[in-house]
């Protein structure tokens, strides 16, 4: 069950990244999961947030220091 929750959280973060102009789009979930880990984003926190809240979390991280997403092509 925990794997499904983490996949749902990763998908939510990936969708938020895709909706932000200027951010990398269609990143592999592994890259998004690594980025979440580096920025201390917990799956439980994402799953309890609505779409606007998730996007705000991602936007705040991007604005604070442009996302250095490893392995991104």
MODELLER restraints for C-alpha pairs under 7 A, 6 or more apart:
rsr = mdl.restraints
at = mdl.atoms
rsr.add(forms.Gaussian(group=physical.xy_distance, feature=features.Distance(at['CA:5:A'], at['CA:43:A']), mean=6.81, stdev=0.5))
rsr.add(forms.Gaussian(group=physical.xy_distance, feature=features.Distance(at['CA:6:A'], at['CA:43:A']), mean=5.42, stdev=0.5))
rsr.add(forms.Gaussian(group=physical.xy_distance, feature=features.Distance(at['CA:9:A'], at['CA:43:A']), mean=5.16, stdev=0.5))
rsr.add(forms.Gaussian(group=physical.xy_distance, feature=features.Distance(at['CA:9:A'], at['CA:46:A']), mean=5.63, stdev=0.5))
rsr.add(forms.Gaussian(group=physical.xy_distance, feature=features.Distance(at['CA:9:A'], at['CA:47:A']), mean=5.86, stdev=0.5))
rsr.add(forms.Gaussian(group=physical.xy_distance, feature=features.Distance(at['CA:10:A'], at['CA:29:A']), mean=6.54, stdev=0.5))
rsr.add(forms.Gaussian(group=physical.xy_distance, feature=features.Distance(at['CA:10:A'], at['CA:32:A']), mean=6.48, stdev=0.5))
rsr.add(forms.Gaussian(group=physical.xy_distance, feature=features.Distance(at['CA:10:A'], at['CA:33:A']), mean=5.97, stdev=0.5))
rsr.add(forms.Gaussian(group=physical.xy_distance, feature=features.Distance(at['CA:13:A'], at['CA:54:A']), mean=6.79, stdev=0.5))
rsr.add(forms.Gaussian(group=physical.xy_distance, feature=features.Distance(at['CA:14:A'], at['CA:32:A']), mean=6.36, stdev=0.5))
rsr.add(forms.Gaussian(group=physical.xy_distance, feature=features.Distance(at['CA:16:A'], at['CA:54:A']), mean=6.71, stdev=0.5))
rsr.add(forms.Gaussian(group=physical.xy_distance, feature=features.Distance(at['CA:16:A'], at['CA:55:A']), mean=5.00, stdev=0.5))
rsr.add(forms.Gaussian(group=physical.xy_distance, feature=features.Distance(at['CA:16:A'], at['CA:58:A']), mean=6.83, stdev=0.5))
rsr.add(forms.Gaussian(group=physical.xy_distance, feature=features.Distance(at['CA:17:A'], at['CA:23:A']), mean=6.20, stdev=0.5))
rsr.add(forms.Gaussian(group=physical.xy_distance, feature=features.Distance(at['CA:17:A'], at['CA:24:A']), mean=6.95, stdev=0.5))
rsr.add(forms.Gaussian(group=physical.xy_distance, feature=features.Distance(at['CA:17:A'], at['CA:25:A']), mean=6.71, stdev=0.5))
rsr.add(forms.Gaussian(group=physical.xy_distance, feature=features.Distance(at['CA:17:A'], at['CA:58:A']), mean=6.89, stdev=0.5))
rsr.add(forms.Gaussian(group=physical.xy_distance, feature=features.Distance(at['CA:18:A'], at['CA:24:A']), mean=6.92, stdev=0.5))
rsr.add(forms.Gaussian(group=physical.xy_distance, feature=features.Distance(at['CA:18:A'], at['CA:25:A']), mean=4.86, stdev=0.5))
rsr.add(forms.Gaussian(group=physical.xy_distance, feature=features.Distance(at['CA:18:A'], at['CA:26:A']), mean=6.52, stdev=0.5))
rsr.add(forms.Gaussian(group=physical.xy_distance, feature=features.Distance(at['CA:27:A'], at['CA:72:A']), mean=6.82, stdev=0.5))
rsr.add(forms.Gaussian(group=physical.xy_distance, feature=features.Distance(at['CA:31:A'], at['CA:69:A']), mean=6.94, stdev=0.5))
rsr.add(forms.Gaussian(group=physical.xy_distance, feature=features.Distance(at['CA:31:A'], at['CA:70:A']), mean=6.63, stdev=0.5))
rsr.add(forms.Gaussian(group=physical.xy_distance, feature=features.Distance(at['CA:31:A'], at['CA:71:A']), mean=6.41, stdev=0.5))
rsr.add(forms.Gaussian(group=physical.xy_distance, feature=features.Distance(at['CA:31:A'], at['CA:72:A']), mean=6.92, stdev=0.5))
rsr.add(forms.Gaussian(group=physical.xy_distance, feature=features.Distance(at['CA:35:A'], at['CA:69:A']), mean=5.95, stdev=0.5))
rsr.add(forms.Gaussian(group=physical.xy_distance, feature=features.Distance(at['CA:46:A'], at['CA:54:A']), mean=6.32, stdev=0.5))
